[in-house]
Amino acid sequence: MRQLSDWLRDYFGFSSSEMSGFWVLISLAILLLAIPPLGRYAFHGMLPSSSSATDREQIDSLMALLDTKANLRESSTPRQREYRPDYISFDPNTASVKVLLQNGLPQWLSQRIVKFREKGGKFYVKKDLLKIYGFTETNYHSLKDFIQLPDVVEAKYQQGLHSANQKDRELYTVPKKGERITQKININETDSLRLCEVPGIGKVLSARIIKFRDKLGGVHNLQQFSEVYHLSPEAVENLLKYTYVSENFQVQKINLNTDDVSTLAKHPYISFSLAKAIVRHREAYGNFERLTDSKEVYLMDEDTFQKIAPYLSL
């Protein structure tokens, strides 16, 4: 038992009082699990094996009464009001996110339309909205009467719009299989949709990469891609080839002297046990004077320090 306690204390970073509390909780849990079987054993044979006909009739009447009350309560509860968009006319080349939301588009799709414009994209006819990833035929048919754009472009303007439409496609259309990316992607500024352009990266992996990047506080070395769950070596190689980290990019840092346990533990490179050990070391010996002082913290080995050092500050 002593060896088990020592192992748990070392692994989880428990103090002596926390270790005592842990064993108390374990004892209570075992007791609670044992009560039902003991109760059934103690009272076995004391309850009647069957009910009389009168008892069964009373139970049936009671159940019928409860069902009636439940139905009355359900019928008297007002149904939640169905949301209906407040449609207004809008020009997708100038409409704000608020206006697009008012017309029933979800937040993410409204932001995607605005981002498309910010990248230099433009809508010339109503159906141009369909080239936005996620904008469905259902969305189009719901909004087409409110879109302040022509249905078609006059023939005399077709030639002039060819190059503009080509630019729009380059801005927002995911390349087909076999096509090459002409410009590298800034990994710390891109979104999951653009990341899908990288060969071998689909919607699930792109979302996972962006989530990993955001939890880190930014990517400082492209080799960090190898840490993303279920990312194949081929996908990592393609990311190294088609993405880059800007030279002047600064990662978001955590403060060893001021951040609490929960804040420290949110970082992918810091476990909850290590976060507790950092705070306890700080409380016992005072603030860290140098980043390398954190290597004196219990559970902070050299590999962990080298991995997390770019994200540390004092």
N, C-alpha and C positions, 0 to 999 in steps of 0.2 A: 504493500500500500504506500509505503514511504517513497519507494522508487517511482511509482506511478504519479504521486503528487509532485515529486521533483521534476519529472518529465513534463507534466502539464504546465507547471510554473515556468519552465524554461521555454516551452513551445509558445505559450500564449502570453508570456510576460506578466503573469498574475503576481500580485503581492501576497503576503501571508494571510491577510484578512480576506482578500478576494478568493484565495484558495479555500479558506474555511467556508465562506459563503457558497462556493461552488459545490462542496460536498453536502452542505445542508440542502441545497436545491435538488441534488441528485437523490438524496434520501427521501425528500418529500415526493418527488416524482415516482419513485418506486412504491411508496406507500399508497399514493393515489391510484396507481395501476393495480395494486393488490386488493383494494377495498371492494370493487364489484364482485370478483370471484369469491372472496371471503363471505360477503353478504349473501350471495346465492347459496353457498354451502351451509351457512348458519340457519337460514330460514327455509331450507329445503324441507318440504313435507308439511310446513305449517300453513301454507295457503291451500285453499280448496282446489281440487283437481278440475272441477267443472262448475259452472254456474247454473243456477236454476233457470227455468223458462222465464220466470218473472224478471230475474236479473237481466237476462238477455234482452227482453222487451224494453226494459228501462234504458239499457245502454243504446239500443237501436233508436229509441225516441230522442235521447240526448244527442246522438250523432246527427240525426235529421234536423234537429233544432239548430245545431251549430252550422250545418251546411246552409240552412236558410238564412241565418244571420250573415254568413260570409258572402252569400250571393247578393243580399241587400246592400252590404257595405261596398261591394265591388261596383254595383250598378249606380250607387249614389256618389262614388268618387268621380270627380270631373276628369275627363280625359285631357292629357297634355295637349296644348294647342299646337297644331301642326305648323311648322315654320314655312312661311311663304315669302319668297324674295320680293322686295319692293323695287320692281323693275323701273329703270329710268334710261333714257337714251344716253349713249356714251360713245366717244371716239376712242378706240383702243390705243391710239397713238398718244393720247394725252391723259387718259383716265387714271386716277390714283388708285391705290390699293383699296381705299375705303369705298370708292364708287364700284369697283369690281366686286367687292364683298357684298355690297348692297344689291347687286344683280344676281346674287346666289352662287358666285364662284367661291371655292374654298380659299383659305388664307394662302396655302402653299402655291396654288395655281395663280392667284392674283399677283403674288410676289414674282413668280416666274415670268409672267407677261411683262411686268415693269422692268425686270432685270434684262429681258430680251431687248427692250427699247434702249436701256442704258448702254448696252453693248453695241448700239448702232442699228439695231433691227427696226423695220418699219412695216406696217400693215397697209396694203393698197386696196384690197377687196375684202369683203366679209369672210370669205373662206380662208383667208390667210391665217386666221386664228387657229385653224386646224393643224398648222405646222408646229404649233407649240406642243411640246410633249406633255400629255395628260389632258389636253383640251379635246374632249370627245365630241362625237356627232350629236349626242344628247345635249351637251352644253351649247353646241352651235344652234340647234333647232329651237332651244329655249330662248336664245338671245338674238337671233338673226334679225328680228323686227326692231330691235333696239340699237343695233350697231350702226353708227353713223359713217358708213362706208358704202361705196357702190357694190352691186353684185358682181359686175364685170368691169374690166378696164377697156376703154375705147381703143380700137385698133391702132390709132395713130400714136398711142403712148406705149404700145406693147414692146417695141424695140428698145425704147429708153429704159424700160423697167427690167429688162433682162439681166443687166449687170447688177442692179440693186437686189433683185431676188436671189441672185447667185450669192451675193454677200450675206444675205439673211440666212441662207442655207448653211453657209460655212460657219456662221456664228452659233447656230443652235441645233443643227441636225447632227445626230450621231452618225459617224462614218459607217459605211457598209463594210462587211467583212472583206479584207484584202486591201482596203484603202489605207493610206498612210496619214498620220497626223503631221501636219505641216509646221506646227508650232508647239514647242514644249509647254507643259501645263505647270503653273505655279501651285505646288501642292498645298501651300498654306492659305491660298486665296480661292481655290476652286470649289465647286459644289459637286455633289454626287453625280449629277447628270453629266457634267463635262468629263468626269473621271471615267464614265462608261465608254468613252472614246478609246481608252487604252485597251489593246487586245488582251483578252482573257479576263477582263474586269466587267462583271455584270452589275445589275442593280443591287443585289444583296451585298456583294463584296465592296462595291463603291460606298454604300452606306456604312458598312463596317469600318472601312478605312477612314472615312470622315469622322465617325464617332471616336475612333482611336486617336486621331489627330487632335480633336477638340478636348478630349480628356487629358491628353498630354500637356496641352497648352501650346501646341505647335510642334512640327517636325523639324529637327535641326540637322538630322542626318538621314539620307534616304535609306540607309541600311536598316532603319527602324521598321521598315515595311515587313521584314522577315518575322517580326513579332506579332503580326496580325493573324488572328485565328483563321485557320483553314485557307491560307493564301499559299498557292503552289509556288515552287521555285520559278516556274516559267512566268507566272504573273508578277512576281517580285522583279524578275529581270526586265520585264516590259515597263514596269513602273520606274525602274532605274533609268531606262532608256528615254521615256517620254515625259518625265516630270523633273522638276528642279526645285531647290530651295534658294530663295533670293538671298544675295550676299548680305543685305542690310536687315534681314528679318531677325527679330528678337522674340524668343519664346516667352510665354507667361511663366513667371517664377513664383515659387512658394517660399515663404519666409520662415527659416528655422527658429527664429527668436520670437515670433509673434503669432504664427498660425497655430490653431488648436488641433486636437487629435482628429476630429472629423474632417477638417480642411486638408490636413496632410494625407489622410487615408484615401481621399478621393483620387489622388494621383495614381495612375496605373503601376508605377514603380515602387510605391510605398504600401506595404501591407498594414492592416490595422494594428498588428502587434508591434511593427517597427514604429508606427506613428506614436503609439503609447510610450515606447521606449525613448523616443526623441524628446517628448514632452517631459517625461520623468527625469531624464538626464539634465534637461534645461532647468527644471525646478530644483534639482539637487545641487548643481554646480554653477548655475547662472547662465547667462546668454553665451552663445557661441561667438568667439572672436574671429575665427577663420572657418571657412567651409570645411577644411580638412579636419577640424576638431570633431565634426560629426562622425568621423570614423571610430571615435572612442565609444560611441553609443552601442549598447548591446544589440546584437542582430544586424548591425551595419557592417557587412564585410566589404572587402575591397571591390569586388565585382559590382555589388549593389551601389556603392559610392560612385564608381566611374560611370555607371549607367545613369544615375540621377543627378550628378553634379551640374550639368548644364541647366537644370531647372531649379537650382537652389540659390537662395539669396539670404543676406543677413539684415 
